[in-house]
Amino acid sequence: DIQLTQSPSFLSASVGDRVTITCRASQGVSSYLAWYQQKPGKAPKLLISAASTLQSGVPSRFSGSGSGTDFTLTISNLQPEDFATYYCQQLNSYPRTFGGGTEVEIK
Amino acid sequence: EVQLVESGGGLVQPGGSLRLSCEASGFTFSSYWMHWVRQVPGKGLVWVSRINSDGSNTGYAGSVKGRFTISRDNAKNTLHLQINSLRAEDTAVYYCARDGGYNYDYAFDYWGQGTLVTVSS
């Protein structure tokens, strides 16, 4: 199974900050990497597919990059509604594994 | 509007069974692969199972293989997950999710709201 390691697992940031979350895969997944946002009590929401393709309706302050084993999700100009938990997921092979999550909290 | 609505969760004793359902609307259900993902409250997401568009091919996480069975009824736009021999560690919120297919590099583009399964005596 492909393991995905997200870091940090928790970060505290202020509105307007730029934050970066990393996701490292235990083996190459090409660009088959997605990012999801999850708020408490809600289902995950797809933000980015194919490592860097922003989904329709997702604000442009979200961006993704990377390929192979190293990926990043960047949120520029953090907004109050961005405080949530973020997960990466690899879609290269089964089982479809997720990273452990990064909780973004208001400082 | 795409909608996925799960049902069937509840409290069940260890060793018991449940059948979860996910009713789909707003898209051509029979054209999409579907997945189940679970989440222990306060913990991360774990992929559980998948089924192809016509139901002829399925796959499972190792932790549930042999106990869980995924199926679908394309005539009723419904996905199912039969869960048997339930254990305390199966306690989780179970989500159904649509596979976005080639256009989304197989990311899960829509998710249901989840149904809670609690295994306890």
Interface residues (C-beta under 8 A of the other chain):
Chain A: S31 Y32 A34 Y36 Q38 K42 A43 P44 K45 L46 S49 A50 T53 Q55 Y87 Q89 L91 Y94 P95 R96 T97 F98 G99 G100 G101
Chain B: H35 G44 L45 V46 W47 R50 G59 A61 G62 Y95 G100 Y104 D105 Y106 A107 F108 D109 Y110 W111 G112 Q113 G114
